[in-house]
Amino acid sequence: MKVVHIMGSVVFRKKNLSTMAPSWAGLFDHPHRATFFRSLDGVILGVTIVLALGGLIAVFSASGYTANVRFESSTTLFFLRQAIWLAIGFSALFFIARIDYTVIQPYIPRLLLGCLALLGVVLVAGVENNGARRWIHLSWFSMQPGELSKLVVVLYLAQYVSKAEHRMTKWQNGLLQPVCVVGLFSLLLVFEDFGTPVVLGLVLFGMLYIAGARVLHLAMMALMVIPPSVWLIARSPERLERLSSFLHPEADPLGAGHQLLQSFLAFSNGGVFGQGLGLGGQKRGFLPEAHTDFVLALIGEELGFVGTVCFLGLFIVLLLKGFRVAAQAPDMFGRYLALGVTLLLGIQVLMNAGVVSGLLPTKGLTLPFVSYGGSSLVTSLMAIGVLLSVARQRVGKV
């Protein structure tokens, strides 16, 4: 009987291992590559590929003059760099998509600590550019820990809210912990740039609200953020200059207001159908950062109103699919993970579009998948990998 009992125990364990959520060995849960690709959400993957390739073309068009004149290099400098990061990003996307998302949970605390350590390194030894300290420069590449931190914070919030959803109406043992964690990240990030803390704050509010937090508590949190935000803006000449140029760009057309005015001019030049791919004039030294934060303005000039709407329409399709994946997730962690990733990407798109159109002050936020920048591109594609992982497990696929 003992032998039977022991053997039964062993058999039980083996069955458990084969039916439970896959571990890192679960990378091979689909032995045939074709089976794995058929399991991916075609709309999410297809839209992401179109946006990323469209962004690569936009970067090539926007950056040639800058590479040639400012860096005295080949006009394909930024294009080739972006292509390399694109390959790395899609490798990370497929790697993550093949893993069962539940495997990530035990590693989330370590990821949080790792990101906090990297943000600390940025504060001590980071490189400053355009008034923002965001980069860690190594011998052959640079990275922005703030970009990775956004995704890691979403992972943490999804894990916490999924386990504490029934406590979201309470402050001390419900809302306090995620607010403190996001507050700590924001405190480190606000010395590097102002845009990322705003994104994290909006993602936090969105996820807590959907989880059932009281509007009164969220309103009180928002009011508490206002005084330190005003103080941080008031003590920073760069932020004051950005705010002033946002309110009255015409007051300093050759200085603080130059970039926004040139963005307006790019959209105006584009008209309905644009001047043609590669034929925009603002990228020739008139519109600063035409290949990074303001790449949407270049798209507006070369592809016109129609092209801009098509790009933004692709983002809308992606976000709607993200919310559908969240609604069909098989568990609460998957639901809030898909929701958080979708909110993160959606908020960044809205804020970037708001900046280039003059509806929001300059934040230094890239347009996901489209703007030049390795850290932003790879992190955005990793986020899609997480979304695809949840989509593979969802109930009632459509």
C-alpha positions in Angstrom: 0.0 0.0 0.0 2.9 2.4 0.8 4.4 1.7 -2.6 1.1 2.4 -4.3 0.7 5.5 -2.3 4.1 6.8 -3.2 3.7 6.0 -6.8 0.3 7.6 -6.8 1.9 10.7 -5.3 4.5 10.8 -8.0 1.9 10.4 -10.7 -0.1 13.2 -9.2 2.8 15.5 -9.2 3.6 14.7 -12.8 0.0 15.5 -13.8 0.2 18.7 -11.9 3.3 19.8 -13.7 1.8 19.1 -17.1 -1.5 20.8 -16.4 -0.5 23.8 -14.3 0.5 27.2 -15.8 3.9 26.6 -17.6 7.1 27.5 -16.0 10.0 29.0 -18.0 10.3 25.5 -19.5 6.8 26.3 -20.9 8.5 28.2 -23.7 8.1 24.9 -25.5 4.5 24.3 -24.7 3.9 24.6 -28.5 6.4 22.2 -30.0 5.6 23.3 -33.6 6.3 26.9 -34.5 3.3 27.1 -36.8 1.0 26.1 -33.9 2.5 28.9 -31.8 2.0 31.6 -34.4 -1.6 30.4 -35.1 -2.3 30.9 -31.4 -1.4 34.6 -31.5 -4.1 37.2 -31.9 -3.7 38.2 -35.6 -5.2 41.6 -35.3 -3.0 42.7 -32.4 0.2 41.3 -34.0 -0.7 42.6 -37.5 -1.5 46.2 -36.3 1.7 46.2 -34.2 3.8 45.1 -37.2 2.2 47.8 -39.5 2.8 50.5 -36.9 6.4 49.4 -36.2 7.3 49.2 -39.9 5.4 52.5 -40.6 7.4 54.1 -37.8 10.7 52.7 -39.3 9.8 54.4 -42.6 8.9 57.6 -40.8 12.2 57.6 -38.9 14.1 57.1 -42.1 12.3 60.0 -43.7 12.6 62.3 -40.7 16.2 61.6 -39.6 18.3 61.7 -42.7 19.0 65.5 -42.6 19.8 65.4 -38.9 22.2 62.4 -39.3 23.9 64.1 -42.2 24.2 67.7 -40.8 24.3 67.3 -37.0 26.3 64.1 -36.8 28.1 64.2 -40.1 27.1 60.6 -40.7 25.2 58.6 -43.3 21.5 59.5 -43.7 20.7 55.9 -42.7 22.3 56.2 -39.3 19.1 56.4 -37.2 17.2 54.1 -39.6 19.7 51.3 -39.1 19.8 51.8 -35.4 16.0 51.7 -35.2 15.9 48.5 -37.4 18.3 46.8 -35.0 16.1 47.8 -32.0 13.1 46.6 -33.9 14.6 43.2 -34.4 15.5 43.0 -30.7 12.0 44.2 -29.8 10.1 41.6 -31.9 12.4 38.9 -30.5 11.4 40.0 -27.0 7.7 40.2 -28.1 7.6 36.6 -29.3 9.7 35.3 -26.3 7.2 36.8 -23.9 4.1 35.9 -25.9 5.2 32.2 -25.8 5.4 32.3 -22.0 2.3 31.8 -19.9 1.8 35.2 -18.2 1.2 33.7 -14.8 4.9 32.6 -14.7 5.9 36.3 -14.3 4.2 36.8 -11.0 6.9 35.5 -8.6 9.5 37.7 -10.3 7.6 41.0 -10.1 9.2 42.1 -6.7 12.7 41.5 -8.1 11.8 43.4 -11.2 10.6 46.3 -9.1 13.8 46.4 -7.1 15.9 46.1 -10.2 14.2 49.1 -11.8 14.5 51.1 -8.7 18.2 50.4 -8.6 18.6 51.5 -12.3 16.6 54.7 -11.6 19.0 55.4 -8.8 22.0 54.9 -11.1 20.4 57.4 -13.5 20.1 60.0 -10.7 23.8 59.5 -9.8 25.5 58.9 -13.1 22.8 59.5 -15.8 23.3 61.6 -18.9 21.2 64.7 -19.3 19.8 65.7 -22.7 17.3 68.6 -23.5 16.9 69.3 -19.8 16.0 65.7 -18.8 18.2 63.2 -17.1 17.0 59.8 -18.4 19.8 57.8 -20.0 22.5 55.4 -18.8 25.3 55.4 -21.4 27.4 52.2 -21.7 30.2 51.6 -24.1 28.1 50.7 -27.1 24.5 51.7 -26.3 22.3 53.8 -24.0 19.1 52.9 -22.2 16.3 54.6 -20.4 15.3 52.7 -17.3 12.2 54.9 -17.0 10.7 53.1 -20.1 11.1 49.7 -18.6 9.9 51.0 -15.2 6.5 51.8 -16.8 5.9 48.2 -17.8 7.2 46.8 -14.6 4.9 49.1 -12.6 2.0 47.8 -14.7 2.9 44.2 -13.8 3.0 45.1 -10.1 -0.3 46.9 -10.2 -2.0 44.0 -12.0 -0.7 41.5 -9.5 -1.7 43.7 -6.5 -5.1 44.7 -7.7 -6.0 41.2 -8.8 -5.4 40.0 -5.2 -6.8 43.0 -3.3 -9.8 43.9 -5.5 -12.2 43.4 -2.6 -10.2 46.0 -0.6 -10.1 48.8 -3.2 -12.8 50.7 -1.3 -10.6 51.0 1.7 -7.6 53.3 2.1 -5.2 51.9 4.6 -5.2 48.2 3.6 -6.3 48.7 0.0 -5.1 51.8 -1.8 -2.1 52.8 0.3 0.4 50.2 -0.9 0.0 50.8 -4.7 -0.1 54.6 -4.2 3.2 54.4 -2.2 4.9 52.1 -4.8 3.9 54.3 -7.7 4.7 57.4 -5.7 8.3 56.1 -5.0 8.8 55.4 -8.7 7.4 58.8 -9.6 9.7 60.5 -7.0 12.7 59.1 -8.7 11.4 59.7 -12.2 10.3 63.3 -11.7 14.0 64.3 -11.3 14.6 62.8 -14.7 11.5 63.9 -16.7 7.9 64.9 -15.9 6.1 62.9 -18.5 6.7 59.4 -17.2 5.3 60.1 -13.6 2.2 61.6 -15.3 1.7 58.4 -17.3 2.2 56.2 -14.3 -0.2 58.3 -12.2 -2.9 58.1 -14.9 -2.4 54.3 -15.3 -2.7 54.0 -11.5 -5.9 56.0 -11.3 -7.4 54.1 -14.2 -6.7 50.7 -12.8 -7.8 51.6 -9.3 -11.0 53.1 -10.6 -11.9 50.0 -12.7 -11.0 47.8 -9.6 -13.7 49.6 -7.6 -11.9 52.4 -5.8 -14.1 55.3 -4.6 -14.2 58.4 -6.7 -13.8 60.4 -3.5 -10.5 58.7 -2.6 -9.2 59.2 -6.2 -10.2 62.9 -6.1 -8.3 63.3 -2.8 -5.2 61.6 -4.3 -5.4 64.0 -7.3 -5.6 67.0 -5.0 -2.7 65.8 -3.0 -0.5 65.6 -6.2 -1.2 69.2 -7.3 0.9 71.2 -4.7 4.1 69.2 -5.2 3.6 69.3 -9.0 3.3 73.1 -9.0 6.4 73.3 -6.8 8.4 71.1 -9.1 7.4 73.1 -12.1 8.1 76.4 -10.4 11.6 75.5 -9.4 12.6 74.2 -12.8 13.4 76.9 -15.5 13.1 74.2 -18.2 9.6 73.2 -17.1 8.5 76.8 -16.7 9.8 77.5 -20.2 7.8 74.5 -21.6 4.7 75.7 -19.9 5.1 79.2 -21.2 5.8 78.0 -24.7 2.6 75.9 -24.5 0.5 78.8 -23.4 2.0 81.4 -25.7 4.3 79.8 -28.4 4.1 82.9 -30.5 5.8 85.0 -27.8 9.1 83.4 -28.5 9.0 82.0 -32.0 12.8 81.5 -32.3 13.2 80.1 -28.8 10.9 78.2 -26.5 7.9 78.3 -28.8 9.9 77.3 -31.9 9.3 73.6 -31.8 5.5 73.8 -31.3 5.1 76.5 -34.0 7.0 74.3 -36.4 4.8 71.4 -35.5 1.7 73.5 -36.3 3.3 74.5 -39.6 4.1 70.8 -40.5 0.4 69.9 -40.0 -0.6 72.9 -42.0 1.7 72.1 -44.9 0.4 68.6 -45.0 -3.2 69.5 -45.7 -5.6 66.7 -46.5 -3.3 64.3 -48.4 0.2 65.5 -47.5 3.2 66.5 -49.5 4.3 63.0 -50.2 6.4 60.5 -48.4 9.9 61.9 -48.0 9.0 65.3 -49.3 8.3 67.1 -46.1 10.3 70.3 -45.5 10.1 70.7 -41.7 12.6 67.9 -41.1 15.3 69.9 -42.8 16.5 71.6 -39.6 13.2 73.5 -38.9 11.4 71.0 -36.6 13.6 69.8 -33.8 13.3 66.1 -32.8 11.3 65.4 -35.9 12.2 61.7 -35.7 11.5 61.2 -31.9 8.8 63.0 -29.9 7.4 65.0 -32.9 7.4 62.2 -35.5 3.6 62.5 -35.7 4.0 66.1 -37.0 6.2 64.8 -39.8 3.6 62.1 -40.6 1.0 64.9 -40.8 3.1 66.9 -43.2 4.1 64.1 -45.5 0.9 62.0 -45.4 -1.6 64.7 -44.5 -4.8 64.5 -42.4 -5.7 61.2 -44.0 -2.4 59.6 -43.2 -2.4 60.9 -39.6 -6.0 59.6 -39.1 -4.9 56.2 -40.4 -2.0 56.0 -38.0 -4.2 57.0 -35.0 -6.9 54.6 -36.3 -4.5 51.7 -36.0 -3.8 52.7 -32.4 -7.6 52.8 -31.7 -8.0 49.3 -33.2 -5.1 48.0 -31.0 -6.5 49.6 -27.9 -10.0 48.2 -28.5 -8.5 44.7 -29.0 -6.6 45.2 -25.7 -9.7 46.0 -23.8 -11.4 42.9 -25.4 -8.5 40.7 -24.3 -8.9 42.1 -20.8 -12.6 41.3 -20.7 -12.0 37.7 -21.9 -9.0 37.0 -19.7 -9.3 33.7 -17.8 -8.3 35.1 -14.4 -8.1 38.5 -12.5 -4.4 38.8 -13.0 -4.6 38.4 -16.7 -7.6 40.9 -16.8 -5.7 43.6 -15.0 -2.5 42.9 -16.8 -4.1 43.3 -20.2 -6.0 46.4 -18.9 -2.8 48.0 -17.6 -0.8 47.4 -20.8 -3.7 48.8 -22.9 -4.0 51.9 -20.6 -0.2 52.4 -20.7 0.0 52.4 -24.5 -3.2 54.4 -24.9 -2.3 57.2 -22.5 1.1 57.6 -24.2 -0.5 57.9 -27.6 -3.0 60.4 -26.4 -0.3 62.5 -24.6 2.1 62.4 -27.6 -0.7 63.4 -30.0 -1.8 66.1 -27.5 1.8 67.6 -27.4 2.4 67.7 -31.1 -1.0 69.3 -31.7 -0.6 71.9 -29.0 -3.2 70.5 -26.6 -0.7 69.6 -23.9 2.7 70.9 -22.8 5.8 69.2 -24.0 6.4 66.0 -22.0 9.2 64.3 -23.8 7.0 61.2 -24.5 7.5 59.1 -27.6 4.8 57.7 -29.9 4.8 54.0 -29.2 6.2 51.8 -32.0 6.7 54.9 -34.2 9.2 57.3 -32.6 12.9 56.8 -32.7 14.3 55.3 -29.5 15.5 51.8 -28.6 14.3 51.7 -25.0 10.8 53.0 -25.9 10.5 50.7 -28.9 11.6 47.5 -27.1 9.5 48.2 -24.0 6.4 48.9 -26.2 6.9 45.6 -28.1 7.5 43.8 -24.8 4.1 45.2 -23.6 2.5 43.8 -26.7 4.1 40.4 -26.0 2.4 40.5 -22.5 -0.9 41.3 -24.2 -0.5 38.5 -26.7 0.3 36.1 -23.9 -2.9 36.9 -22.1 -4.8 36.8 -25.4 -3.6 33.2 -26.0 -5.3 32.1 -22.8 -8.5 34.1 -23.0 -11.9 32.6 -23.0 -14.3 33.1 -25.9 -11.8 34.2 -28.5 -13.1 36.5 -31.2 
